């Protein structure tokens, strides 16, 4: 299936309409030329309203981590964004609810098949890391997110593990100063090679 037809099918998807708090509005950014793929959790409410991935404070922090301006970040020929859940999942007690599993199960493999130029995949947060790394020795050796991020140089290529850039993760960032001192320079170096 051609990418354009696949994207049309995704935009018309209503598989989860009965459990979503708002009408389905799948949010992805894909172009077959992209060399970088970002796999996060699911769009937040602001991203849902703007129909644009990472168009909130999490996105501001992520772009800062990547050392990218908005124009570059939203250039789909360079950067693809494919969350674990394509639609806003709703609010829970401690932030947004987890991404619904149907998106990754249904759409990820067909989309990955349309991205022949990928060189780097950022796995942001535990859902993406578990989905893509759970059967690897790396995941077995580093069973929690902090350990996976700390040892991301050892992750199977082409993956890099990151925490979620949410402002809610401020405490995690303060507890783990090595992230900004070691992981971010490594990440930015890998991005410069693309």
C-alpha positions, 0 to 999 in steps of 0.5 A, spaced: 500 500 500 502 506 498 503 511 503 498 516 501 493 511 501 495 508 508 495 515 511 488 516 508 486 510 512 489 512 518 485 519 518 479 515 517 480 510 523 474 510 528 477 503 531 477 506 538 471 512 538 467 508 543 472 509 548 476 516 546 473 522 550 473 526 544 472 524 536 478 520 533 483 525 530 489 521 529 496 525 529 502 523 526 507 526 521 510 521 516 514 522 510 518 516 506 524 521 506 525 521 514 531 519 517 529 520 524 522 517 527 520 519 534 515 514 537 512 518 543 506 516 547 499 519 545 497 526 543 496 531 549 489 535 549 493 541 546 496 537 540 489 534 539 486 541 538 491 544 534 492 537 530 499 537 531 504 533 534 508 535 540 505 542 540 505 543 547 510 544 553 512 537 552 514 539 545 518 545 547 522 541 551 523 535 546 525 540 541 530 543 546 533 536 547 534 535 540 537 542 539 531 543 533 527 549 531 520 548 530 521 549 522 526 543 522 522 539 527 515 539 523 519 538 516 516 531 515 521 529 510 526 530 515 522 527 522 517 523 522 512 522 529 508 516 530 506 515 537 504 509 540 497 512 540 495 516 535 489 520 538 488 523 545 486 518 550 483 523 555 485 525 562 487 520 568 489 521 576 496 523 574 496 526 567 493 523 561 491 516 560 496 511 557 496 510 549 491 505 547 494 499 544 490 498 538 494 504 534 501 500 535 498 494 533 494 496 527 498 501 524 506 501 526 508 496 522 505 498 515 508 505 517 515 503 518 515 499 512 514 506 508 520 509 512 526 506 508 531 511 510 530 511 517 537 511 521 535 513 528 528 512 532 527 515 539 523 511 544 520 516 548 517 513 555 516 507 557 510 505 553 514 505 546 520 502 550 516 496 552 513 495 545 519 495 541 525 493 546 521 488 551 524 482 547 531 484 547 537 483 552 538 490 553 531 491 556 532 485 560 538 488 563 535 495 564 528 493 566 526 500 568 526 507 564 531 510 568 536 504 567 534 504 559 535 512 558 542 511 562 545 506 558 541 508 551 548 507 548 547 500 549 540 500 546 539 496 539 541 500 533 537 504 531 534 506 538 535 511 543 531 511 549 529 518 552 524 520 558 518 523 556 519 531 556 513 533 560 513 538 565 511 533 570 518 529 569 521 535 572 523 531 579 526 525 574 530 530 571 533 533 577 534 526 580 538 524 574 543 530 572 547 525 568 541 526 563 543 533 561 550 532 562 551 525 558 545 523 554 543 529 551 550 530 548 550 523 545 543 524 542 545 531 539 551 528 536 547 522 533 542 527 530 548 531 527 550 525 523 543 524 520 
